[in-house]
């Protein structure tokens, strides 16, 4: 079960990452050849609280994996800067990086587990599976085979948006999950009360796993449309602006400094544009 734990480093058997230098080292470890999986658990934003029992997970996995905790904020962002897109962990979530993650370092190979929805047992299972196969699965092949398609009406979205409830067409209540979504897309961003959603119903009938719906950028942002973008990250020369959690574009930083205070997490107006033969293919800052 999920446990709320206040980190008082060092937790027995658990390494704690609390500064940028050690966060960079952790990113290098994730992308290096290893013999054991890395279980990385992030703190809740603005606190040292974690909602997974790191000590229990470390004890259960023993020497088969290493468990690490990392502080959400500048520290987790420092790790994010050294990892491929969508492979980071923050805001209380956790994930397991397989020993051969470096061979194909894509986010789909490391299931993001949201606190309050996933449990300690999920991370323990991911750690064991990653150690044996090099892959942490979102669900077992048996569960996928046994699941059935179902449709539900969303009733409520809870907390940080990682969890929602719904009612199936046969009037049973169900937990709505988005484990297959991109790392930046939570259930709370994808659905709202009253929406009709379809996904795989677990064999016990308690969870509905949604499929990530691809976004039609051309329909969402027609040529010349102006939309509010979000500055996710900046470097000396570039600003990385998101118009959708799954689509981030690089703009010249000097083109947007008059629109922001030159910090991350800033809004900026963008205009979409279409190529003559390739269709919708990017954004530029709106005048």
N, C-alpha and C positions, 0 to 999 in steps of 0.2 A: 504494500500500500504506500501511498505518497505520504512523506513525513516532512514537516517544516522544521528545519535545523538552522540554528544560528552559528555561522562559522566562527570558530575561535582557533584560528590557524596556530600550529598545524593540527589538523584532524588526523588521528592515527591512520596511517596507510594512505593518506591523501595529500597530494601536492597542491599548493594554492598559488595561483598566479595573480599578482597584485600590482604589477607595474609594466610599462611598455616593453622594457628590455626582456623580461621573462615571457611576455606575450609573443614577442617576435621569435624567441627560442622555441616556444610551443608550436608556433606555425611551422617552423622549420622541421620540428619533429614529426608533425602531421604529414608533411610532404616528403619525409625521408623513409628509406627502407627500415622497417622495424620487425621485431619478432613477436610483439604483443599488440593487441588493440589499445587505443587510447579512448577512455570514456571521459568526455569533457562536459562538466556541469557548470552553468553560469548562475550568478546571483540575481536576485530580484533587483530591478533598477533602483539606485539610490540607497541600497542597503547591502549588508553582508549576509542576508538570509537566502538560503536555498530551500527548495521545496521537494528535493529528492534527498534521501538519506545516503549521503556520500560514503560514510563509514560502513554502513550496512552493505552497500553495493561493492565496495572494495573488499570487504570480508568475504562476501559470497563468491566473487571472482578470484580471490586469492592471487597467485602469481600468474594467472592466465591473462590478466589485463592490468593496465595502470589507470587509476581514476585520478582526475585532475579537476579542481574547481577554478573558476576564473571570474573576476569582477566585471559586471556589466558597466559600460561607460567607456571612458578613454582607453581602459585596458583591453576590453573586448574589441574595440575599434582598431587598436594597434595590431591585434591578431588578424582581424578581418583584412587589413591592408596588405597582409602577406599571403593571403589565401585566394584561391580562385573564386569567382562570383558564386554567391549563395551557399558557400561552405562554412560560414561563420556560425557562431552560437552566442546568444545574448538574451537578456530579459527573462531569466529563469529557465530557459529551455536547455536541453542537453542533447548530445549526439555521440555516437561511437564512430571512430575512424579506424578502419581495418588496417592491418599491418601493410598490405599492399595498396593502400589508398593512393600512393604516389604514382602507381602505374597508370591509373585513369582517375585523376582527382576531380570528379564531378559530384555535385550535391546529391544526385539520385542514389549514390552508393552509400550514403550516410543519412539514415532516417532522422529527421528532427523530431524530438520528443518534447511536447509542451507540458510544462508543469500544470497540475490540476486536471489533466486529461490522461497522460501517461503515468505509469507507476514505476517503482523501483524494479519490479520484476521485468518490465519491458527493457530497461537498460541492461539488466543482468543477462537476459536472453540475447539482446543485441551483441553484448560483449562475447558471449560464448559462440554465437554464430559467426561473428567476425573473426574470431580466433581460429575457427575450424574451416571456414570457407573463404574468408577475405571479403565477405559481403554481409552487411547488417540489413536484413530484410524488413520491410514495413509489416508484412504479415507472412505467415508460413504458406507454402504451396497448398497444404491441406485445407487451410482456412479459406484461401481464394477459391479452391475448387468447390468447397461446401457452401460458399456464400450464394445468395440469390439477389437479383436486382429488385429494388423497391423504391417507392416514391413517398416522400413525406412533405408535410407543411411545416415550415420553421415556426416555432413558438417563441423562443427567446434566445438571445445571445448573451453570454455571461462574461463578467470580468474583463480580461484583456482581449477578448475575442477569440480565444483558442478553443472555446467550447460553446456548443449550441444544443438546444433540445428541439425535438419536433414530434409530430404525430403522424404515424403511418396511415395509409388509407383504411386499414382495418381497426383504427382507433387505438392502437398501442403506442405508447410513448417510446422514444428512441433518442440516444445520444448521437449527435451529428458531429463527425470528425473530418478533418482535412489532412491526414497524414501524407497524402500523395501530392499536396499542393507544393509549389515552390516555397523555399524557406521564408521569403518575405511576405507571403500571402497567408493570412490566417482565415479561419472560418468567418470571423467577425467582419472581415473586409469583403468576403465573397458573398455572404447572404445577409438577409435581414428578415425580421418577423413577417410572416405572410408569404414568403417566397415558397415556390414548389421546387424541390430538389430531388435528384435521382442519384442512386449510388448502389454499392454492394452492401447488403444486410448481412451481419455476422450470423453464424450458425445459431447462436443463442437468442437472436432477435433483439439484442440490446443496443447495437451500434450500427450506424449507417455511414459508410466510408464514401465520401464524395470523390468524384473524378474532377481533376482540374480542367476547366473549360478553356480552350485556346481563345485568346483575344484576337478579334479582327481589327487590326490597327487601321486599315484603310477606312472601315466603316466608323470606327470610334473617333478617328482624327482625320477627316478629309483634308485634301490639299488646301492650305491657306488658313485652316482653323487655328484659333488661338486658345491655348489651354494653360492652366497653371501647372508648372512642373515643380519638382522637389529636388533640391540639391542634396544628394546623398553623400558625396565625397568631393574634396578638392585637393589638387596638387598645385605646384608652382605655376603650371601652364594650363591645366585643365580643370573643368568643373563637370562632374558626372550627374546628369539630371534625369530623374525618373518621371515618366508620364504614366507609368503603370508599374506595379511591383515586379513584373517580369521583363520590363524593357527599360534599360538605362542607356543614355546616350552621352557621349563626350562632347562638350562644347569648349571653346577657348575661354579660359577664365576671364580674360580681359573684356570679353563681350558681355559678361553678366555682372561685373563688379558694381555697376551703377544701379543694379536691381537688388543687391543683397548687401549684407554687412560683411561679406567675405568669410562667413562661417558656414559650416555644414548645417543641415536641417533647415535650410532657408527656401522660401518659395520664390519662383521666378516665372515670368510669363514667357511662353514659347509659342512659335508658329511652326506648324508642320509643313513639309514640302514634299512633292512627289517628283521622282525622276522621270525623264521622258519615256523610258521603256521599262523601268523596273518597278514602277508603282511606288507606294509610300515607303520611304526609306530613311527618315530621320527627322530631327528637329533643329531649329535655329532659334536664337533669342528673338522675341517679338520686340519690335521698335516701340 
